[in-house]
Amino acid sequence: MIRKHVIFGATLALGLTVAGVRAGDISVIDVLPEDSAKVESSVPVIPETSIVDEVIWVVGDEPILKSDVESMRLQAEAEGVPLKGNPDCTLPEQIAVQKLFLHQAAIDSIEVTESEIQQGLDEQIDRWIQLVGSQEKLEEYQRKSMTQIRRDMHDEFKNSLLVSEMRKKLVTDVTVTPSEVRKYFSNLSADSIPFVPTEVEVEIITQQPRISIDEVNRVKDRLREFTDRVNKGETTFATLARLYSEDPQSARRGGELGFTGRAVLDPAFANVAFNLTDPKKISKIVESEFGFHIIQLIDKRGDRINVRHILLKPQVSSDDVEKSIARLDSVAGEIRAGKFTFEEGATFISDDKDTRNNRGLMSHIDEETRSLKSRFNMKDLPTEVARVVDTLKVGQVSQAFSMINSRGKLTTAIVKLRNRVEAHRATITEDYQVMKNVVLGKRREAAITDWVTDKIKHTYVRMNDRYKDCEFEYQGWIK
């Protein structure tokens, strides 16, 4: 094995091959002061505009390349993220801070699963596709195939998840008391008190439009055709998944889900998937709440499994939607007439299992507290629901409408506006949790800042001289 030694400050000029050079391929050696002058005098001065890549910082034993900074800059510009301060200073510092978190994550044995990485990649790629308009345009813009884009992003995204988990661990024990919350806000001016946007509580009843037997048979016949083509060797399961599966996230990966536990899968799907033993065989057709699937085993590891699947969803005809809307409009009329309550209707009529046992009340996970919350900001409601709720008064029941549910299926619904709290300045009596989250957020950021500052003190840091005049967020980089 040839070990590559790059002396700090040396550059790769135009005309030299730099393809494949990554931070992990470069080692940095310290040069004794008396030797340093000799080395530096022997290295010709190369114009900045001629530099292809360069080690600009070293944090611990990890180099930061000029290309790393440029990649971060380009990604921020592509996503429309504003860059604060002088990007030539702030971006290298952000990368350096990330390396501190990653180093600590390795020490603390923090891990993320492949399925978490793949899910995050899917969400990121979806955002990019929405931004540029199509997968083809994204590939053209990146000058890479989707497979290459995913491969190039994988390690970077894994690192971002590790950083996130490390940050969470560092603030796990940070808490605030009610007296600290009251004290903090008692010292705020009226204009500095947080503004709470309009929040609503919404109840919902949904019903799935009935799908014809002919449509179900059409979908099943299509899946049987796929199975026959694979068994005859005409094509591969992965190719058909990319072309035809209606699960867009896994379709990009040839239908692959990544290693997954039984608990996160639909029960009917899991029962079949976990009973597969031969990667060369394709499962029978499986019906789940998402549609109809065929499944192919890739590998098993203990209580986790990796499979490919092809999902097809029966199409709902416009007549079936109209009939379902008419049925729910009839239900809404009976509720308004007092024949039964909306809550009773949700319990006994609704197809939505997420709200049925909660008497129709919609809820979501609060990002700050990770607890279940029934109050929604309007922007956090499903688009179709928010549009209808915005026209209702408290206690009113809507007309029936169609929407796409959280499982990607067309459904019909009626909603009731249970409560509305108009936008206002937070008060300690009505919005204690909002105020607590503000104080807790500040405490957590302070804890992170203290940790980073202390970590810098105990970490070897060296940077190119041109960065030493920068104004950094954290103190101690320049030693």
PyMOL commands that set and color helices and strands:
alter all, ss='L'
color gray80, all
select helices_A, chain A and resi 23-25+33-42+48-50+66-78+87-107+114-132+135-142+146-170+178-186+190-192+213-231+237-244+248-251+262-264+267-273+318-336+342-348+353-356+378-380+383-389+432-457+465-467
alter helices_A, ss='H'
color red, helices_A
select strands_A, chain A and resi 11-13+51-59+62-65+195-196+199-207+260-261+286-288+291-301+304-312+364-365+372-373+376-377+401-404+410-421+424-425+461-463
alter strands_A, ss='S'
color yellow, strands_A
deselect
rebuild
show_as cartoon
